[in-house]
């Protein structure tokens, strides 16, 4: 396998290997170019043998028959395994895997991940996924109705794979709500900006991995659960990335939520670019749902033994919002086994508008 095929100039270089594809095309020659995944079933969509590299995955899916809910985007799980491993290196709700959460789709374009027309229902992933012995991709459905899945998996096969190649990983997490504080009796200014975080221990955890490799980014999906007419900015949370046993302050310590995602001054505008963006900016006063991404394509975060990627949920972890995230990284095997995914009903997005039971939130925080 040749290296450094990344620029337009390098497209002229001689390539080794064979171009391959697995797709959902109708094997009878008809036009039913999809598969149907029934409730509670696992469908293996790729079982590749030998050495190779997946370079592109395209999918689109929908309820069958068509319905208004898109909860299948959270109730269906995509899993990937490399080289006969026992535990998946990728295990993520299928909608979140392709770049945004909340069981929604939006037209957006980053370099590695995108959702395209119509209405963001064309999913694309361009992360390279090398393997030396084989690869498996499967979709497991916990959705109550069947859904249809169209897909392309474009890859190259090789005689052998260089030992320099790491394996691709992705994982999903959620805290609903994050463990914030009771704001009664304090000013809004203190709630939003006061206090000091000198440990990072209560930060929201985006990724925890062991081994050697590099973190290549995430998308963070926040549901602002605070109901107030006061300034209700969900951010001010510093990113803190602890590498190889760092203690606070870690070598990578940021200055605020919007700063880590390469924006500025409490963004309220939709924006997307190759490496960072705001797919959903929230509503008036940053109410409701927000989706942000940051991909470290030019600046991967290298780790030699371990990494913890964290971010405060509001300054000093004061806020109790609903946080979900998908992290992407490359590393050596074996990897740290993922914690079990939340049950299907606990993965679903909350209603856009809902009353907050303050007593229940207090019980959660106290426990």
matplotlib code that plots the C-alpha trace (Angstrom):
import matplotlib.pyplot as plt

x = [0.0, 1.5, 1.5, 0.5, -2.3, -3.9, -3.5, -4.6, -0.9, -0.6, -3.5, -1.0, 1.1, 1.0, -1.3, -1.1, -4.1, -7.5, -10.5, -13.5, -17.1, -19.9, -23.3, -27.0, -27.7, -30.6, -28.9, -31.8, -31.1, -34.2, -34.5, -35.0, -31.4, -31.8, -32.0, -34.6, -33.5, -36.2, -36.6, -34.1, -32.0, -28.4, -27.5, -23.8, -23.3, -19.6, -17.3, -13.9, -11.0, -7.3, -5.6, -7.2, -8.6, -12.1, -12.0, -15.6, -19.0, -22.3, -25.7, -29.2, -32.0, -35.6, -38.6, -40.5, -43.2, -42.3, -43.0, -42.3, -40.0, -36.3, -35.6, -34.1, -31.0, -30.5, -32.0, -29.9, -26.2, -23.3, -20.4, -17.0, -14.3, -10.8, -8.6, -10.7, -10.9, -13.4, -14.7, -15.8, -13.6, -16.7, -20.0, -22.1, -25.8, -25.9, -27.0, -24.4, -21.7, -22.1, -21.5, -24.4, -26.8, -30.3, -31.7, -31.8, -30.3, -29.0, -27.2, -23.6, -20.1, -16.9, -13.9, -14.3, -18.1, -21.1, -24.9, -26.2, -29.5, -32.2, -32.5, -29.2, -30.3, -27.3, -24.7, -21.0, -17.8, -14.3, -12.2, -9.6, -10.2, -7.2, -7.1, -4.5, -6.6, -10.2, -13.0, -16.6, -19.4, -22.8, -26.0, -28.1, -31.6, -33.5, -36.1, -39.7, -40.4, -38.4, -36.3, -34.6, -30.9, -29.1, -25.3, -22.0, -18.7, -15.8, -12.4, -9.1, -7.6, -3.8, -1.4, -0.3, -0.7, 2.2, 2.6, 2.6, -1.1, -3.3, -6.9, -9.9, -12.2, -15.4, -17.5, -20.6, -21.4, -24.2, -24.9, -28.5, -28.3, -24.7, -24.2, -24.4, -25.2, -28.3, -28.4, -30.9, -29.7, -26.9, -26.7, -26.9, -23.5, -22.0, -23.9, -22.6, -19.0, -18.2, -16.1, -12.8, -12.2, -8.7, -9.1, -11.3, -12.7, -16.3, -15.9, -18.0, -15.9, -15.8, -13.1, -11.1, -8.6, -5.6, -2.7, -0.9, -2.4, -4.0, -7.4, -8.9, -11.9, -15.6, -19.0, -20.8, -24.6, -26.0, -29.7, -30.0, -32.3, -32.3, -35.6, -34.9, -35.3, -31.8, -28.6, -28.7, -25.4, -24.7, -20.9, -18.0, -16.8, -13.0, -11.8, -9.1, -7.3, -5.3, -2.5, -0.4, -1.3, -1.4, -2.5, -4.4, -3.6, -3.2, -0.9, -3.9, -6.2, -8.6, -10.5, -14.2, -16.7, -17.0, -13.2, -12.5, -14.9, -13.0, -15.9, -16.2, -18.4, -21.3, -22.2, -25.8, -25.2, -25.1, -21.7, -19.7, -16.2, -13.7, -12.5, -15.1, -18.6, -22.0, -24.6, -27.4, -26.8, -29.8, -32.8, -33.3, -31.1, -29.4, -32.4, -33.0, -30.6, -27.1, -24.6, -20.9, -17.9, -14.1, -11.9, -8.2, -7.2, -4.2, -3.5, -4.2, -3.7, -1.0, -0.9, 1.5, -0.3, -3.6, -5.9, -8.9, -10.7, -13.0, -14.9, -16.7, -20.5, -20.7, -17.9, -16.8, -19.4, -22.3, -24.8, -27.1, -27.7, -28.0, -24.7, -24.0, -20.8, -19.2, -15.3, -13.1, -9.5, -6.8, -4.7, -2.9, -4.7, -5.9, -8.1, -9.9, -13.2, -16.1, -18.6, -22.0, -24.2, -27.2, -30.5, -32.4, -34.9, -32.1, -30.4, -33.4, -33.4, -35.6, -38.6, -37.6, -39.6, -40.1, -40.8, -37.9, -38.7, -36.3, -36.8, -35.8, -32.8, -31.8, -32.1, -29.9, -27.2, -27.4, -26.9]
y = [0.0, 3.3, 6.3, 9.9, 9.8, 13.0, 15.9, 16.6, 16.4, 12.9, 11.6, 11.2, 8.7, 5.0, 3.1, -0.5, -2.7, -3.4, -1.1, -2.9, -2.3, -3.9, -2.4, -3.1, -3.4, -5.8, -9.1, -10.1, -7.2, -5.4, -2.0, -3.0, -1.7, -1.9, -4.3, -4.4, -4.7, -6.1, -5.1, -6.9, -8.2, -7.8, -7.5, -8.1, -5.8, -6.4, -9.3, -8.6, -11.0, -10.2, -6.8, -3.6, -0.2, 1.2, 4.7, 5.7, 4.6, 6.0, 5.2, 6.4, 4.8, 5.3, 3.8, 1.1, 2.0, 5.7, 7.5, 10.8, 9.6, 9.3, 7.5, 4.7, 7.0, 6.4, 2.9, 1.4, 0.7, 0.4, -1.8, -2.4, -5.0, -5.3, -8.3, -10.9, -8.8, -9.9, -6.5, -3.8, -0.8, 1.2, 1.1, 4.1, 4.9, 5.1, 8.7, 9.9, 8.0, 10.2, 13.4, 14.7, 13.7, 14.4, 11.7, 14.5, 15.1, 18.3, 19.3, 19.9, 19.3, 18.5, 16.8, 13.4, 13.3, 14.9, 14.7, 15.8, 16.4, 15.6, 17.2, 15.6, 12.1, 11.2, 10.0, 10.0, 8.9, 9.4, 8.3, 5.7, 2.3, 0.0, -3.7, -6.5, -9.7, -8.7, -6.4, -6.8, -4.2, -4.8, -2.9, -3.9, -2.6, -1.9, 0.1, -1.1, -1.1, -2.4, 0.1, 0.1, 0.6, 1.5, 1.5, 1.6, 0.4, 1.4, -0.1, -1.2, -4.7, -5.3, -8.1, -6.9, -3.8, -1.8, -2.3, 1.5, 1.7, 2.2, 1.1, 3.3, 3.7, 5.6, 5.6, 7.4, 8.7, 10.5, 12.2, 13.3, 15.6, 16.4, 16.8, 20.5, 22.6, 24.1, 27.8, 28.9, 31.9, 32.8, 35.5, 34.5, 36.0, 33.6, 30.7, 31.3, 32.5, 32.1, 29.6, 27.7, 24.3, 23.1, 19.4, 18.7, 15.6, 16.5, 17.4, 15.7, 12.8, 12.7, 9.9, 7.7, 5.4, 3.3, 2.4, 4.6, 6.6, 9.9, 11.5, 13.0, 14.8, 14.7, 16.2, 17.4, 17.5, 19.6, 20.0, 23.2, 22.1, 25.4, 27.3, 31.0, 34.4, 35.3, 35.0, 31.2, 30.6, 26.9, 27.3, 28.7, 25.1, 24.7, 21.7, 19.7, 16.9, 14.7, 12.8, 9.9, 10.5, 14.3, 15.9, 19.2, 21.4, 19.2, 20.1, 20.8, 23.2, 25.4, 28.6, 27.8, 25.6, 27.7, 28.2, 24.4, 24.2, 27.1, 29.6, 32.8, 34.9, 32.5, 31.5, 31.6, 31.0, 27.8, 27.3, 24.4, 24.0, 21.1, 20.9, 22.6, 23.8, 24.5, 22.3, 23.3, 26.7, 26.5, 28.8, 32.2, 32.6, 29.4, 27.3, 23.8, 21.6, 22.4, 20.4, 21.3, 19.5, 19.7, 17.4, 17.3, 16.4, 18.7, 18.6, 15.1, 14.7, 12.1, 9.9, 7.1, 5.3, 6.9, 9.9, 11.5, 14.1, 16.2, 19.5, 21.4, 21.5, 25.3, 27.0, 25.0, 22.4, 24.4, 23.5, 20.4, 20.1, 16.9, 16.1, 13.5, 13.0, 10.8, 10.6, 9.4, 8.2, 5.8, 3.6, 0.3, -2.8, -4.1, -1.1, -0.4, -2.2, 0.2, 0.6, -0.9, 1.5, 3.0, 1.1, 2.2, 4.3, 6.1, 7.0, 8.9, 12.7, 14.6, 16.6, 20.0, 21.7, 20.0, 21.0, 20.6, 18.7, 20.6, 18.0, 15.2, 17.1, 17.8, 14.0, 13.2, 15.6, 14.6, 10.9]
z = [0.0, -1.1, 1.4, 1.2, -1.3, 0.0, -2.4, -6.0, -7.0, -5.5, -7.6, -10.4, -8.4, -9.4, -7.0, -5.9, -5.0, -6.5, -6.3, -4.7, -3.6, -1.6, -2.1, -1.5, -5.2, -6.2, -6.9, -9.2, -11.6, -10.4, -8.7, -5.1, -4.3, -0.5, 2.4, 5.0, 8.6, 10.9, 14.6, 16.9, 14.0, 13.1, 9.5, 8.4, 5.4, 4.8, 5.5, 3.9, 3.8, 3.6, 3.6, 2.5, 3.4, 3.3, 1.9, 1.6, 3.0, 1.7, 3.3, 3.3, 5.3, 6.2, 8.0, 6.1, 5.4, 5.6, 8.9, 10.5, 13.3, 12.7, 15.9, 13.9, 13.6, 17.4, 17.7, 15.0, 15.8, 13.3, 14.5, 12.8, 13.7, 12.2, 11.9, 13.8, 17.0, 19.6, 20.5, 18.1, 17.3, 16.1, 18.0, 17.4, 16.7, 12.9, 12.6, 15.0, 13.2, 10.2, 11.9, 14.0, 16.7, 18.0, 15.6, 13.0, 9.5, 8.1, 4.9, 6.1, 4.7, 6.6, 5.1, 6.7, 7.2, 5.5, 5.1, 1.7, 0.0, 0.2, 3.7, 4.9, 4.2, 2.1, 4.6, 3.7, 5.6, 4.1, 7.1, 6.0, 7.7, 7.1, 8.0, 7.5, 7.9, 7.4, 8.3, 9.4, 9.3, 10.8, 11.6, 14.6, 15.0, 18.2, 16.3, 16.6, 12.9, 9.9, 8.1, 4.7, 4.2, 1.0, 1.1, -0.7, 1.0, -1.3, -0.5, -1.9, -1.4, -1.1, -1.0, 2.4, 4.7, 6.1, 9.9, 10.2, 9.8, 12.9, 13.2, 13.1, 16.1, 17.0, 20.2, 21.4, 24.9, 26.6, 30.0, 30.4, 32.3, 33.1, 36.9, 37.3, 40.4, 41.9, 40.8, 43.5, 45.4, 43.1, 40.4, 36.7, 36.2, 38.8, 37.5, 34.0, 34.8, 38.5, 40.4, 39.6, 38.2, 39.2, 38.6, 35.6, 37.4, 36.8, 33.1, 30.4, 29.0, 25.2, 24.9, 27.1, 25.3, 26.1, 23.8, 21.3, 18.5, 17.8, 18.5, 15.3, 16.6, 17.6, 17.3, 20.4, 20.5, 23.4, 24.4, 26.5, 29.3, 31.3, 31.0, 31.8, 30.3, 31.6, 29.5, 28.8, 26.9, 27.2, 26.7, 28.7, 29.1, 28.6, 26.7, 28.7, 27.0, 29.4, 27.6, 28.9, 32.5, 32.6, 35.8, 35.9, 34.1, 31.1, 28.3, 26.1, 28.1, 26.1, 26.8, 26.1, 24.3, 21.2, 21.1, 20.9, 18.0, 16.3, 16.5, 18.6, 20.8, 21.6, 18.0, 16.9, 13.2, 11.2, 9.6, 8.2, 6.9, 6.3, 9.9, 12.1, 12.1, 13.8, 12.2, 14.6, 16.4, 18.8, 19.0, 20.6, 23.7, 22.6, 23.6, 22.4, 20.5, 19.3, 17.2, 16.8, 15.3, 15.3, 13.3, 13.9, 10.4, 10.2, 13.9, 15.3, 19.1, 19.6, 22.7, 23.6, 26.4, 27.2, 26.5, 28.1, 26.0, 28.3, 28.3, 31.0, 30.8, 31.4, 33.3, 36.3, 35.3, 36.6, 33.9, 33.8, 30.0, 27.9, 26.3, 23.6, 21.6, 19.0, 19.2, 16.4, 16.7, 15.4, 17.6, 18.0, 19.1, 21.4, 22.4, 25.7, 25.5, 25.3, 28.0, 27.0, 25.1, 26.9, 26.3, 23.2, 25.1, 26.9, 23.6, 22.2, 22.0, 24.4, 23.1, 21.8, 24.6, 27.9, 31.5, 33.9, 37.2, 39.5, 42.3, 40.0, 38.8, 42.5, 43.3, 40.4, 41.4, 45.1, 44.1]

ax = plt.figure().add_subplot(projection="3d")
ax.plot(x, y, z, "-o")
ax.set_aspect("equal")
plt.show()
